Amino acid sequence: MNASQLGRLLEHRITGRFAPYKDRIEIIEETSLTQAYGTCCFGIDHFIRFGTKQIHVQEKWEATAPKLRDLRHFVVASNALQDKLPLLEQPLRIFLSKRRINAPESLFVLEASKTENLAEFDNIEAAAEELFQRCCRHFGLEPLSLSPEDVAALESADLEIAAVPRHPLQDLISEELQNFSQKIPQMLEQLYSRVDPDTLSPLQDYISNSNLGAIIAFFKTKRDTPTGYDVWLSLLREIRPIQVKMEQVNTETGHRIYPKSRIGPPALYPTEEEIAATKLRMTSRGQRWRRRALVTVIKQESDGDN
């Protein structure tokens, strides 16, 4: 199986392993989580709750150790979600990975954020089982076994995931995402005059995970200036064709190969007249803000002289 299939298989296995407690433990996967709490939750693959206790999980099934940016992104998302759930206890953070986190900077972030790294697994089943056991200990529950019906349902879904053929457009999408990633720093320079690594890293992570929705959400907050609007249009021109191809793959395979590709319907691009009118409106608004600020400064200086 390819990396995308392995990732979906791990996500499915983890969710399915909690079947014995499906009426007592709430478990939400990333796509549903972001729909409920917003794009700040991108980076949390599973939210697991029992009573007032909660667990946030990030999963990386790769041949190499997780990168520092992946870990930082997860911690930021976890903190953002916790801010939205003040009635729950502080979360147990778990970074589940095929290979152990070992870089000094990453180990420092693990310790500072009180994040546990469950790692060094030979197969996905062992990883899902270890996570389930750790969650049960945290919740004070007995780790119940799966029923024969639950096992059969898991195995059937595994076969379905493994049987999905690689769509011919997937290689083209990967190439277009790689080309798009090289344009992100220039877009940020237009907005900020310099590229902040802490801003760039999450965006690169979104691209590597085909998470177009998070990229759109980030730039959408920056578009309310003439410069930001230019960047927004540039982003749409780059990202819409990729999103259309992703949805075509999802439709033709009958599976969500790209589960985070939905960013709304590919609406018609604004006309040149609409663009010009929007820029004029933004410029006029900016001039009003500057006039108000100037009047305020003059008034403060006048009051000071008196």
C-alpha positions as CSV (number, residue, x, y, z in Angstrom):
1,M,0.0,0.0,0.0
2,N,1.1,3.6,-0.6
3,A,1.6,6.2,2.1
4,S,-1.9,7.6,1.7
5,Q,-3.5,4.2,2.1
6,L,-1.3,3.4,5.1
7,G,-2.3,6.7,6.7
8,R,-6.0,6.0,6.2
9,L,-5.6,2.5,7.4
10,L,-3.9,3.6,10.7
11,E,-6.6,6.2,11.2
12,H,-9.3,3.6,10.6
13,R,-7.7,1.0,12.8
14,I,-7.4,3.5,15.8
15,T,-11.0,4.5,15.5
16,G,-12.2,0.9,15.2
17,R,-10.2,-0.3,18.2
18,F,-12.4,1.9,20.4
19,A,-15.5,-0.1,19.3
20,P,-15.9,-1.8,22.7
21,Y,-16.4,1.7,24.3
22,K,-18.4,3.3,21.4
23,D,-21.2,4.3,23.8
24,R,-18.9,5.7,26.5
25,I,-15.9,7.2,24.7
26,E,-16.2,10.0,22.2
27,I,-13.6,9.7,19.4
28,I,-13.5,12.2,16.5
29,E,-11.3,12.2,13.5
30,E,-9.6,15.3,12.1
31,T,-12.0,16.1,9.4
32,S,-15.0,16.1,11.7
33,L,-13.0,17.9,14.4
34,T,-12.2,20.8,12.2
35,Q,-15.8,21.1,11.0
36,A,-16.9,21.3,14.6
37,Y,-14.1,23.6,16.1
38,G,-12.5,25.3,13.1
39,T,-9.2,25.1,11.2
40,C,-7.2,25.7,14.3
41,C,-7.5,21.9,14.9
42,F,-5.7,20.8,11.8
43,G,-2.9,18.6,13.0
44,I,-5.0,16.6,15.6
45,D,-5.8,13.3,13.9
46,H,-7.9,12.0,16.8
47,F,-9.8,13.7,19.7
48,I,-10.7,11.2,22.3
49,R,-12.9,12.1,25.4
50,F,-14.2,10.2,28.4
51,G,-16.0,12.4,30.9
52,T,-13.9,15.5,31.5
53,K,-10.7,13.8,30.4
54,Q,-9.4,14.3,26.8
55,I,-6.6,13.0,24.7
56,H,-5.2,14.6,21.5
57,V,-3.4,12.4,19.1
58,Q,-1.2,13.1,16.1
59,E,-0.1,10.1,13.9
60,K,2.8,9.9,11.5
61,W,3.4,6.5,9.8
62,E,6.7,7.3,8.0
63,A,10.0,5.5,7.6
64,T,11.9,8.5,9.1
65,A,11.5,10.2,12.5
66,P,8.9,13.0,12.7
67,K,10.1,16.5,11.9
68,L,10.2,19.3,14.4
69,R,7.7,21.3,12.5
70,D,5.2,18.4,12.7
71,L,5.5,18.3,16.4
72,R,5.3,22.1,16.9
73,H,2.2,22.2,14.7
74,F,0.5,19.5,16.7
75,V,1.2,21.3,20.0
76,V,-0.1,24.6,18.6
77,A,-3.3,22.9,17.4
78,S,-3.8,21.1,20.7
79,N,-3.5,24.4,22.7
80,A,-6.0,26.0,20.3
81,L,-8.5,23.2,20.8
82,Q,-8.0,23.3,24.6
83,D,-8.9,27.0,24.6
84,K,-12.2,26.1,23.0
85,L,-12.9,23.4,25.7
86,P,-12.4,25.2,29.0
87,L,-14.6,22.8,31.0
88,L,-12.4,19.8,30.2
89,E,-9.2,18.8,31.9
90,Q,-5.8,19.6,30.3
91,P,-5.3,17.1,27.5
92,L,-3.0,14.2,27.4
93,R,-1.0,14.8,24.1
94,I,0.2,11.7,22.3
95,F,2.4,11.8,19.1
96,L,2.1,8.3,17.6
97,S,4.9,7.5,15.1
98,K,6.5,4.6,13.3
99,R,9.9,5.9,14.3
100,R,10.8,7.5,17.6
101,I,11.4,11.2,17.9
102,N,15.1,11.7,18.6
103,A,16.3,15.1,17.5
104,P,17.4,17.3,20.5
105,E,15.1,20.2,19.5
106,S,12.1,17.9,19.1
107,L,12.8,16.1,22.5
108,F,12.9,19.6,24.1
109,V,9.4,20.4,22.6
110,L,8.1,17.0,23.8
111,E,9.2,17.7,27.3
112,A,8.1,21.3,27.4
113,S,4.6,20.5,26.0
114,K,4.2,17.3,28.1
115,T,3.7,15.3,24.9
116,E,4.2,11.5,24.9
117,N,5.8,9.8,21.9
118,L,4.5,6.3,21.3
119,A,6.8,4.8,18.7
120,E,8.9,1.9,17.2
121,F,6.1,-0.3,15.9
122,D,6.4,-3.1,13.4
123,N,2.9,-2.8,12.1
124,I,-0.2,-0.6,12.2
125,E,-2.2,-3.1,14.4
126,A,0.4,-2.9,17.1
127,A,0.4,0.9,17.0
128,A,-3.4,1.1,17.3
129,E,-3.4,-1.4,20.2
130,E,-0.7,0.4,22.1
131,L,-2.6,3.7,21.7
132,F,-5.8,2.1,22.9
133,Q,-4.1,0.6,26.0
134,R,-2.5,4.0,26.9
135,C,-5.9,5.8,26.5
136,C,-7.6,3.2,28.7
137,R,-5.0,3.7,31.4
138,H,-5.5,7.4,31.3
139,F,-9.2,7.0,31.5
140,G,-9.1,4.4,34.2
141,L,-10.9,1.8,32.1
142,E,-10.3,-1.9,31.4
143,P,-8.9,-2.4,27.9
144,L,-11.7,-4.6,26.5
145,S,-11.1,-6.9,23.6
146,L,-12.8,-6.5,20.2
147,S,-15.9,-8.7,19.6
148,P,-15.7,-11.1,16.6
149,E,-18.2,-8.8,14.8
150,D,-15.9,-5.7,15.4
151,V,-12.8,-7.7,14.1
152,A,-14.7,-8.7,11.0
153,A,-15.8,-5.1,10.3
154,L,-12.2,-3.9,10.7
155,E,-10.8,-6.5,8.4
156,S,-13.4,-5.8,5.7
157,A,-12.7,-2.1,5.8
158,D,-8.9,-2.9,5.6
159,L,-9.4,-4.8,2.4
160,E,-11.5,-2.1,1.0
161,I,-8.8,0.5,1.7
162,A,-6.0,-1.7,0.3
163,A,-8.0,-2.4,-2.9
164,V,-8.3,1.2,-4.0
165,P,-6.0,1.5,-7.0
166,R,-3.7,4.5,-7.5
167,H,-5.4,7.0,-9.7
168,P,-3.3,8.3,-12.6
169,L,-4.0,11.9,-11.6
170,Q,-2.3,11.4,-8.2
171,D,1.2,11.7,-9.5
172,L,0.3,14.9,-11.3
173,I,-1.3,16.3,-8.2
174,S,1.9,15.5,-6.2
175,E,3.9,17.4,-8.8
176,E,1.6,20.4,-8.8
177,L,1.6,20.5,-5.0
178,Q,5.4,20.5,-5.0
179,N,5.5,23.4,-7.5
180,F,2.9,25.3,-5.5
181,S,4.9,24.8,-2.3
182,Q,7.8,26.7,-3.9
183,K,5.5,29.8,-4.4
184,I,4.3,30.0,-0.8
185,P,7.4,31.9,0.5
186,Q,7.0,34.6,-2.2
187,M,3.3,35.0,-1.2
188,L,4.3,35.4,2.4
189,E,7.0,38.0,1.5
190,Q,4.3,40.0,-0.2
191,L,2.2,40.0,3.0
192,Y,5.0,40.4,5.6
193,S,8.1,41.6,3.7
194,R,10.0,38.7,5.3
195,V,9.2,35.0,5.7
196,D,8.8,33.8,9.3
197,P,9.8,30.2,9.7
198,D,7.1,29.6,12.3
199,T,4.5,30.8,9.8
200,L,6.0,28.9,6.8
201,S,6.4,25.5,8.5
202,P,2.7,24.9,9.1
203,L,1.8,25.8,5.5
204,Q,4.5,23.4,4.2
205,D,2.9,20.8,6.5
206,Y,-0.5,21.5,5.0
207,I,0.8,21.1,1.5
208,S,2.6,17.8,2.3
209,N,-0.7,16.5,3.7
210,S,-2.8,17.8,0.7
211,N,-4.6,20.0,3.2
212,L,-5.9,22.7,0.9
213,G,-8.6,23.8,3.3
214,A,-6.1,24.9,5.9
215,I,-4.1,26.9,3.3
216,I,-7.2,28.7,2.1
217,A,-8.3,29.4,5.7
218,F,-4.9,31.0,6.5
219,F,-4.7,33.3,3.5
220,K,-8.4,34.2,3.8
221,T,-7.6,36.1,7.0
222,K,-5.0,38.2,5.1
223,R,-7.0,39.4,2.1
224,D,-8.6,42.6,3.4
225,T,-5.9,44.9,2.0
226,P,-5.1,45.6,-1.6
227,T,-1.8,43.6,-1.3
228,G,-3.6,40.8,0.6
229,Y,-6.3,40.7,-2.1
230,D,-3.6,40.3,-4.8
231,V,-2.1,37.4,-2.9
232,W,-5.6,35.9,-2.4
233,L,-6.3,36.0,-6.2
234,S,-2.9,34.4,-6.9
235,L,-3.6,31.7,-4.4
236,L,-7.0,30.9,-6.0
237,R,-5.4,30.6,-9.4
238,E,-2.8,28.2,-8.1
239,I,-5.0,26.1,-5.8
240,R,-8.3,25.8,-7.5
241,P,-7.1,23.5,-10.4
242,I,-5.4,21.2,-7.9
243,Q,-8.5,21.0,-5.8
244,V,-10.6,20.1,-8.8
245,K,-8.2,17.3,-9.7
246,M,-8.4,16.0,-6.1
247,E,-12.2,15.9,-6.1
248,Q,-12.1,14.1,-9.4
249,V,-9.8,11.4,-7.9
250,N,-12.2,11.1,-4.9
251,T,-15.2,10.8,-7.1
252,E,-13.7,8.3,-9.6
253,T,-12.3,6.0,-6.9
254,G,-15.3,6.2,-4.7
255,H,-13.0,7.0,-1.7
256,R,-11.7,10.2,-0.1
257,I,-8.1,9.8,-1.2
258,Y,-7.8,13.5,-0.4
259,P,-10.0,13.9,2.7
260,K,-9.1,17.5,3.3
261,S,-9.5,18.8,-0.3
262,R,-13.0,20.2,0.1
263,I,-12.7,24.0,0.2
264,G,-16.1,24.8,-1.3
265,P,-17.3,24.8,-4.9
266,P,-14.9,26.2,-7.4
267,A,-16.8,29.5,-7.9
268,L,-16.2,31.7,-10.9
269,Y,-13.2,34.0,-10.6
270,P,-14.0,37.6,-10.1
271,T,-14.0,39.8,-13.2
272,E,-11.4,42.6,-13.6
273,E,-14.2,45.1,-12.8
274,E,-15.0,43.3,-9.6
275,I,-11.3,43.2,-8.6
276,A,-10.8,46.9,-9.4
277,A,-14.0,47.8,-7.4
278,T,-12.8,45.7,-4.4
279,K,-9.4,47.3,-4.4
280,L,-10.9,50.8,-4.6
281,R,-13.2,50.0,-1.6
282,M,-10.2,48.7,0.4
283,T,-8.1,51.7,-0.5
284,S,-10.9,54.1,0.5
285,R,-11.3,52.2,3.8
286,G,-7.6,52.4,4.5
287,Q,-7.6,56.2,3.8
288,R,-10.5,56.7,6.2
289,W,-8.6,54.7,8.9
290,R,-5.5,56.8,8.3
291,R,-7.5,60.1,8.5
292,R,-9.1,58.9,11.8
293,A,-5.7,58.0,13.2
294,L,-4.2,61.4,12.2
295,V,-7.1,63.3,13.8
296,T,-6.7,61.3,17.0
297,V,-2.9,62.0,17.1
298,I,-3.5,65.7,16.4
299,K,-6.1,65.9,19.1
300,Q,-3.8,64.1,21.6
301,E,-1.0,66.5,20.9
302,S,-3.3,69.5,21.2
303,D,-4.6,68.2,24.6
304,G,-1.0,67.8,25.7
305,D,0.0,71.3,24.8
306,N,-2.9,72.6,26.9
